């Protein structure tokens, strides 16, 4: 999580330096996972899909962490050709049962 936060802060810092003052930011990058951005639009879609009562205007750190975890899990599943059920079985065998 520390690495994700540091990446986020680095990107945020670069954006303030590299973006001209009159340029409009189309979508805010909240984090990166394996060189892929997680944007504010991704976050808003996630809270909408999960039915979370969280405000889409304020980023909830725990929900962002859940979104990041879900993205990492999906990438792992895709790269190992695992269905949701197969992944859950493997995770439970290794003592992980949060998902």
HUVENHU-V176377 format. One record per residue. N is the residue number from 1. PSI is psi in radians with two decimals (none if undefined). OMEGA is omega in radians with two decimals (* if undefined). Layout:
{{N & PSI & OMEGA} {N & PSI & OMEGA}}
//
This chain:
{{1 & -0.64 & 3.12} {2 & -0.73 & -3.13} {3 & -0.69 & 3.13} {4 & -0.77 & -3.14} {5 & -0.76 & 3.13} {6 & -0.71 & 3.10} {7 & -0.79 & 3.12} {8 & -0.83 & -3.13} {9 & -0.64 & 3.10} {10 & -0.80 & 3.14} {11 & -0.76 & 3.13} {12 & -0.75 & 3.11} {13 & -0.75 & 3.11} {14 & -0.66 & -3.13} {15 & -0.68 & -3.11} {16 & -0.46 & 3.13} {17 & -0.74 & -2.99} {18 & -0.36 & -3.09} {19 & 2.15 & 3.10} {20 & 2.66 & -3.06} {21 & -0.55 & -3.10} {22 & 0.02 & -3.13} {23 & 2.49 & 3.11} {24 & 2.34 & 3.07} {25 & 2.13 & -3.07} {26 & -0.78 & -3.13} {27 & 2.33 & -3.09} {28 & 2.29 & 3.07} {29 & 2.15 & -3.14} {30 & -0.56 & -3.11} {31 & 2.92 & 3.00} {32 & 2.46 & 3.09} {33 & 2.04 & -3.12} {34 & 0.87 & 3.10} {35 & 0.30 & 3.08} {36 & 2.26 & -3.08} {37 & 2.49 & 2.91} {38 & 2.06 & -3.02} {39 & 2.98 & 3.07} {40 & -0.64 & 3.09} {41 & -0.69 & 3.08} {42 & -0.76 & -3.14} {43 & -0.80 & 3.14} {44 & -0.70 & 3.10} {45 & -0.73 & -3.14} {46 & -0.83 & -3.12} {47 & -0.52 & 3.08} {48 & -0.79 & -3.12} {49 & -0.57 & -3.11} {50 & -0.12 & -3.14} {51 & 0.39 & -3.12} {52 & 2.46 & 3.09} {53 & 0.06 & -3.11} {54 & 2.61 & 3.10} {55 & 2.29 & 3.10} {56 & -0.16 & -3.12} {57 & -0.25 & 3.13} {58 & 2.18 & -3.09} {59 & 2.13 & 3.07} {60 & 2.07 & -3.04} {61 & -0.68 & -3.12} {62 & -0.62 & 3.09} {63 & -0.65 & 3.07} {64 & -0.72 & 3.10} {65 & -0.71 & 3.11} {66 & -0.74 & 3.10} {67 & -0.76 & 3.11} {68 & -0.82 & 3.11} {69 & -0.78 & 3.14} {70 & -0.71 & 3.13} {71 & -0.74 & 3.11} {72 & -0.76 & 3.14} {73 & -0.80 & 3.14} {74 & -0.73 & 3.12} {75 & -0.70 & 3.10} {76 & -0.80 & 3.13} {77 & -0.81 & -3.12} {78 & -0.76 & -3.10} {79 & -0.34 & 3.12} {80 & 0.19 & 3.13} {81 & 0.87 & -3.13} {82 & 2.34 & 3.01} {83 & 2.98 & 3.09} {84 & -0.77 & -3.11} {85 & -0.75 & 3.12} {86 & -0.71 & 3.12} {87 & -0.79 & -3.14} {88 & -0.72 & 3.12} {89 & -0.80 & 3.13} {90 & -0.75 & -3.13} {91 & -0.73 & 3.13} {92 & -0.69 & 3.12} {93 & -0.51 & -3.13} {94 & 0.08 & 3.06} {95 & 0.12 & 3.11} {96 & 2.05 & 3.14} {97 & 0.53 & 3.11} {98 & -0.36 & -3.06} {99 & none & *}}
//
